[in-house]
């Protein structure tokens, strides 16, 4: 209840700040300011007037984004700082996942934190230190995101964190040129994809699929993505939610059947592992190298997330609908259903000073989404914020992913292994899926072993 009082005081403070809003962006036309990049262009400060004059105020931000990625995030804040006068103290760290809960307990946490996983966010909320999202943030989330995104940032119906960036994992990479040459069509249903797989095998030009799940100590995570996509398609989003929350067991028949559906593609020697080896080679092939046989005509299909486009561009390929390689949506059994597996970040706050609330609100706005898209020069970033102008995204793959995320019929689900207890999601699940390929372990045995690892409450 104390937070409600605090919010009322905060709102009053914001109201006073708004009285000076015009001064925040005052220039000759009182709506423009010099571009902080120094190129002489003008920034339209009109959309920022609602945040008030924040000169002399600072907001600390803690994220997992470093190097080039971190630089693009810092650049995305420039219009906000230029127009409001606020200072953003940015810290990016790859150790955030390991360190953030300790920092919270120690009272040494930043004003604003970008959590890379809903599960970690919920652990933070359980400490009682994360503040409920301000009203303007909630309004933005309700307007610019689908309900499933809101739910991932909420606990017991209360919104704590707004979505930030997003990725799409439900993609299949292919060569448009190879498809056209062979007369293949992009499949519209899962059954169509199975038929296409059989046709490619029958034609004998190359094996249809190439795959790889090796990633050092994280080997297996790619296979968990495959399973999650199959549960969404074979069992459905409702069963997926029950599975992730463990209201149905990991070895429930629905999950085992989903594994068997995946086996139709990946556990058939006729289908894999093109240009690399046999089924067992999937466990030893790195996920970074697994899709490149498409470029050599050694395979036709590779399931991997939107971020994989960078691996193709690094290899000198043109990634576009008319290019060397492109991607299509991994279809569901029902063409009217569009489940999407993906990942994303969520922004929560640990302070309710007016400047922090203003910055939170900015991060949930279309203004920030468009600024971030423009700042990501090399591409590789998108969001599910439907206020984004797709033209601002720098790569065709980002635009493809955004189109899927912004589709009103899409049913987005977060990566299930990230939502499960760590001893399951990033331990038993990874290891058992590796054994599934390396040892040809049966689906039921894999599911039984993962279920046995689930913590007993």
C-alpha positions in Angstrom: 0.0 0.0 0.0 2.9 2.3 0.6 3.7 2.1 -3.1 0.3 3.5 -3.9 1.0 6.6 -1.7 4.4 6.9 -3.3 2.9 6.9 -6.7 0.4 9.6 -5.8 3.2 11.8 -4.5 5.2 11.0 -7.6 2.3 11.9 -9.9 2.0 15.2 -8.2 5.7 15.8 -8.7 5.3 14.9 -12.3 2.4 17.3 -12.6 4.7 20.1 -11.3 7.4 19.0 -13.7 5.0 19.1 -16.6 4.4 22.8 -16.0 8.0 23.4 -17.1 7.8 21.0 -20.0 8.1 23.6 -22.7 11.4 24.7 -21.3 12.8 21.2 -21.6 13.0 21.5 -25.4 13.1 25.3 -25.8 15.0 26.4 -28.8 14.2 29.0 -31.5 11.1 27.0 -32.4 10.7 25.6 -28.9 10.1 22.1 -30.3 13.5 21.3 -31.7 17.0 20.9 -30.3 20.4 20.4 -31.9 21.0 16.8 -32.8 23.3 15.3 -30.2 25.2 13.4 -33.0 26.5 16.8 -34.0 25.5 16.5 -37.7 23.5 19.6 -37.6 20.1 18.0 -37.9 17.3 18.9 -35.6 15.5 16.6 -33.1 11.8 17.1 -32.7 11.4 17.6 -29.0 7.6 17.8 -29.2 7.0 14.1 -28.1 9.3 14.6 -25.1 7.7 17.7 -23.6 5.4 15.5 -21.5 8.4 14.3 -19.6 9.2 17.7 -18.2 12.4 19.6 -17.5 14.8 17.0 -16.0 18.0 19.1 -16.1 20.3 18.1 -13.3 18.6 14.7 -12.8 20.2 11.3 -13.5 18.9 7.8 -14.1 21.0 4.7 -13.7 20.4 1.8 -16.1 21.7 -1.8 -15.9 21.5 -4.2 -18.9 23.2 -7.2 -20.5 24.0 -5.2 -23.6 27.7 -4.5 -24.1 30.1 -3.5 -26.9 28.4 -2.5 -30.2 25.0 -3.6 -28.9 25.4 -1.5 -25.7 26.5 1.4 -27.8 23.3 1.3 -29.8 21.2 1.3 -26.6 23.1 4.3 -25.3 22.6 6.0 -28.7 18.8 5.3 -28.5 18.6 7.5 -25.3 20.2 10.6 -26.9 17.0 12.3 -28.0 15.5 11.8 -24.5 18.5 13.2 -22.8 18.9 16.1 -25.3 15.2 17.1 -25.0 14.7 16.6 -21.2 18.2 17.5 -19.9 18.4 14.2 -18.0 21.6 12.2 -17.7 21.6 8.4 -18.3 24.3 6.5 -16.4 24.5 3.3 -18.4 26.1 0.0 -17.3 26.1 -3.1 -19.5 27.3 -6.4 -18.1 27.2 -10.0 -19.4 27.2 -11.1 -15.7 23.8 -9.4 -15.0 22.0 -12.7 -14.8 24.3 -14.0 -12.2 24.7 -10.7 -10.2 21.4 -8.9 -10.3 19.6 -10.7 -7.5 22.6 -10.2 -5.2 22.7 -6.5 -6.1 19.0 -6.2 -5.3 19.4 -7.8 -1.9 22.4 -5.6 -1.1 20.4 -2.4 -2.1 23.0 -1.7 -4.8 20.7 -1.9 -7.8 20.3 0.6 -10.6 17.1 2.7 -11.0 16.1 0.7 -14.1 17.1 -2.8 -15.0 16.5 -4.7 -18.3 15.9 -8.3 -17.4 16.7 -10.8 -20.2 14.3 -13.5 -19.0 10.8 -13.4 -17.4 11.8 -16.1 -15.0 14.7 -13.9 -13.6 12.3 -10.9 -13.5 9.8 -12.9 -11.4 12.6 -13.8 -9.0 13.4 -10.1 -8.7 9.8 -9.3 -8.1 9.6 -11.9 -5.4 12.2 -9.8 -3.4 9.6 -7.1 -3.0 12.0 -4.5 -4.4 10.6 -4.1 -7.9 8.1 -1.4 -8.2 4.8 -1.8 -10.0 4.9 -0.2 -13.4 3.6 3.5 -13.5 0.2 4.1 -15.1 1.6 5.7 -18.3 3.8 2.6 -18.8 0.8 0.3 -18.4 -1.1 2.4 -20.9 1.7 2.1 -23.4 2.0 -1.7 -22.9 -1.8 -2.1 -23.3 -1.7 0.0 -26.5 1.4 -1.2 -28.2 1.8 -4.9 -27.2 -0.3 -8.0 -27.2 -1.7 -9.5 -24.0 0.9 -12.3 -23.9 3.7 -9.8 -23.7 2.0 -7.9 -20.9 1.5 -11.2 -19.0 5.2 -12.0 -19.1 5.9 -8.7 -17.4 3.2 -9.2 -14.8 2.7 -11.2 -11.6 -0.8 -11.8 -10.1 -2.2 -9.5 -12.7 0.0 -6.5 -11.8 2.3 -5.1 -14.4 5.9 -4.6 -13.2 7.9 -4.5 -16.4 7.4 -3.3 -20.0 8.7 -5.3 -22.9 11.8 -4.0 -24.7 13.5 -5.9 -27.5 12.4 -9.2 -29.0 13.5 -12.1 -31.2 11.7 -14.7 -33.2 12.8 -18.3 -33.0 10.1 -19.9 -35.2 11.9 -19.5 -38.5 13.2 -21.9 -41.2 16.1 -20.7 -43.3 16.3 -21.6 -47.0 17.8 -20.5 -50.3 15.1 -18.8 -52.5 17.3 -19.6 -55.6 17.6 -23.3 -54.7 13.8 -23.4 -54.1 13.0 -21.8 -57.4 15.5 -24.0 -59.3 13.9 -27.2 -57.8 10.3 -25.9 -58.1 9.7 -26.0 -54.3 7.2 -23.8 -52.6 7.3 -22.3 -49.1 5.0 -24.6 -47.0 1.9 -23.1 -45.3 1.3 -25.9 -42.7 3.4 -28.4 -40.7 2.1 -31.2 -42.9 3.2 -29.3 -46.0 6.6 -29.0 -44.5 6.8 -32.7 -43.9 5.7 -33.3 -47.5 8.3 -30.9 -48.7 10.9 -32.7 -46.6 9.9 -36.0 -48.2 9.9 -34.5 -51.7 13.5 -33.1 -51.3 14.6 -36.5 -50.0 13.0 -38.3 -53.0 14.5 -35.9 -55.5 17.9 -36.7 -54.1 19.5 -33.3 -55.0 20.6 -32.9 -51.4 19.4 -33.9 -47.9 16.6 -31.5 -46.8 17.8 -30.5 -43.3 21.0 -29.4 -41.6 21.2 -28.9 -37.9 23.6 -28.5 -35.0 23.2 -28.0 -31.2 26.8 -27.8 -29.9 27.7 -24.6 -27.9 30.3 -25.6 -25.3 28.8 -25.8 -21.8 25.5 -24.6 -23.3 25.3 -27.5 -25.8 21.7 -28.5 -26.2 19.8 -25.2 -26.0 19.2 -25.2 -29.8 17.4 -28.6 -29.4 15.2 -27.2 -26.6 14.0 -24.5 -29.0 13.0 -27.2 -31.5 11.1 -29.0 -28.8 9.3 -25.8 -27.6 8.3 -25.0 -31.2 6.9 -28.5 -31.6 5.0 -28.4 -28.4 3.4 -25.1 -29.5 2.4 -26.7 -32.8 1.6 -30.3 -31.8 0.0 -29.7 -28.4 -1.0 -26.0 -28.7 -0.2 -22.8 -26.7 -2.5 -23.8 -23.7 -0.6 -27.1 -23.3 2.7 -25.2 -23.7 1.8 -22.9 -20.8 0.8 -25.9 -18.6 4.1 -27.6 -19.5 6.3 -24.7 -18.7 4.4 -24.1 -15.4 4.6 -27.8 -14.7 0.9 -28.3 -14.3 1.3 -31.1 -16.7 4.5 -33.2 -16.4 7.4 -33.1 -18.8 6.7 -36.7 -19.7 3.0 -36.1 -20.3 1.9 -37.8 -23.6 1.3 -34.4 -25.2 5.0 -33.6 -24.8 6.3 -37.0 -25.8 4.1 -36.8 -28.9 5.6 -33.4 -29.7 9.1 -34.9 -29.4 8.1 -37.7 -31.8 6.8 -35.1 -34.2 10.2 -33.5 -34.2 11.8 -36.9 -34.8 10.0 -37.1 -38.1 12.4 -34.4 -39.3 15.6 -34.7 -37.2 15.8 -38.4 -36.3 15.6 -39.8 -39.9 18.9 -40.5 -41.6 17.3 -39.6 -45.0 16.6 -36.1 -43.8 19.8 -35.1 -41.9 22.5 -33.9 -41.5 23.2 -32.5 -44.9 26.8 -31.8 -45.7 27.9 -32.6 -42.2 27.3 -36.2 -41.2 24.8 -38.5 -39.6 22.1 -37.9 -36.9 24.8 -38.1 -34.2 26.7 -35.3 -35.9 23.9 -32.9 -34.8 25.2 -33.1 -31.2 28.7 -32.3 -32.3 28.0 -29.5 -34.8 28.1 -26.0 -33.5 24.9 -24.0 -33.9 26.9 -21.3 -35.6 28.1 -23.6 -38.4 25.0 -25.7 -38.8 23.1 -23.6 -41.3 25.9 -22.7 -43.7 25.5 -25.8 -45.9 22.5 -24.0 -47.3 24.9 -21.6 -49.1 26.7 -24.6 -50.7 23.5 -26.3 -51.9 24.2 -29.2 -49.5 20.9 -28.7 -47.6 17.6 -26.9 -48.1 16.3 -26.2 -44.6 17.6 -25.0 -41.3 15.5 -24.0 -38.3 17.0 -21.2 -36.3 16.1 -17.8 -34.8 16.0 -14.4 -36.5 19.4 -13.6 -35.1 21.0 -16.3 -37.2 20.9 -14.0 -40.2 24.2 -12.5 -39.0 25.9 -15.8 -39.5 24.9 -15.8 -43.2 26.0 -12.2 -43.7 29.3 -12.9 -42.0 29.7 -15.6 -44.7 29.2 -13.0 -47.4 25.6 -14.0 -48.3 22.8 -11.6 -49.2 20.0 -12.2 -46.7 16.8 -11.1 -48.4 13.7 -12.5 -50.0 15.5 -12.3 -53.4 18.9 -13.1 -51.9 21.2 -16.0 -51.3 19.3 -17.0 -48.2 16.0 -16.1 -46.5 13.6 -17.4 -43.9 9.9 -18.4 -43.6 7.7 -18.9 -40.6 7.8 -22.4 -39.2 4.2 -23.3 -39.9 1.7 -24.8 -37.5 -0.7 -27.6 -38.2 -3.6 -25.2 -38.5 -2.9 -22.3 -41.0 -5.2 -20.1 -39.0 -3.1 -20.4 -35.9 0.3 -18.6 -35.6 2.2 -19.6 -32.4 5.6 -17.9 -32.2 8.4 -18.9 -30.0 10.9 -16.2 -29.1 12.7 -14.2 -26.5 12.8 -10.7 -25.2 13.8 -8.2 -22.5 11.7 -6.5 -19.9 12.4 -3.2 -18.1 11.6 -2.8 -14.4 12.3 0.0 -12.0 13.6 0.1 -8.4 13.0 3.8 -7.9 9.9 6.1 -8.5 11.6 9.5 -8.8 9.8 11.5 -11.5 12.8 11.3 -13.8 12.9 7.5 -13.5 9.2 7.2 -14.2 9.7 9.5 -17.2 12.5 7.3 -18.5 10.5 4.1 -18.0 7.6 5.6 -19.9 10.0 6.6 -22.7 11.3 3.0 -23.0 7.7 1.8 -23.5 7.0 4.3 -26.2 7.1 4.2 -30.0 9.6 7.1 -29.8 12.1 4.9 -28.1 11.4 1.8 -30.3 12.0 3.9 -33.4 15.1 5.6 -32.0 16.6 2.1 -31.1 15.9 0.8 -34.6 17.7 3.8 -36.1 20.6 3.4 -33.7 21.1 -0.3 -34.5 23.2 0.4 -37.6 24.1 -3.2 -38.4 20.7 -4.6 -37.8 20.0 -7.5 -35.5 17.3 -5.9 -33.3 13.6 -5.7 -33.3 10.7 -5.4 -30.9 7.0 -6.4 -30.6 6.0 -2.7 -30.0 3.4 -2.1 -32.8 4.2 1.6 -32.8 7.5 0.9 -34.5 7.8 2.1 -38.1 9.2 -1.1 -39.8 11.1 1.0 -42.3 13.4 2.1 -39.5 14.7 -1.5 -39.0 18.0 -1.8 -40.7 17.8 -5.4 -42.0 15.3 -7.4 -44.0 15.3 -10.1 -41.3 14.5 -7.7 -38.6 11.6 -6.5 -40.7 10.4 -10.1 -41.2 10.6 -10.8 -37.5 8.8 -7.6 -36.7 6.0 -8.5 -39.1 5.5 -11.8 -37.3 5.6 -10.2 -33.8 3.2 -7.4 -34.7 0.7 -9.8 -36.3 -2.5 -9.5 -34.2 -3.2 -13.2 -34.8 0.2 -14.3 -33.4 0.3 -16.1 -30.1 3.7 -15.3 -28.7 5.3 -17.6 -26.2 8.7 -17.0 -24.5 11.4 -19.6 -24.6 10.2 -22.3 -22.3 13.6 -23.5 -21.0 14.3 -19.9 -19.8 11.0 -20.1 -17.7 11.7 -23.5 -16.2 13.8 -24.0 -13.0 17.5 -23.8 -13.9 18.1 -27.4 -12.9 15.6 -28.3 -15.7 15.7 -25.6 -18.3 19.5 -25.1 -18.6 20.6 -28.4 -17.2 18.6 -31.6 -17.6 16.7 -30.3 -20.7 20.0 -29.4 -22.4 21.7 -32.6 -21.5 18.9 -35.0 -22.4 18.4 -33.3 -25.7 22.1 -33.8 -26.4 21.7 -37.5 -25.5 18.7 -37.6 -27.8 21.0 -37.0 -30.8 24.4 -38.3 -29.6 23.1 -41.5 -28.1 19.8 -41.9 -30.1 18.0 -41.9 -26.8 14.3 -42.6 -27.1 11.7 -39.8 -26.7 10.0 -41.3 -23.7 13.3 -41.9 -21.9 14.4 -38.3 -22.6 11.1 -36.9 -21.2 11.2 -39.2 -18.2 14.7 -38.1 -17.3 13.9 -34.4 -17.5 10.7 -34.9 -15.5 12.8 -36.6 -12.8 15.0 -33.6 -12.6 12.1 -31.2 -11.8 12.4 -29.9 -8.2 10.0 -31.5 -5.8 8.2 -28.7 -3.8 
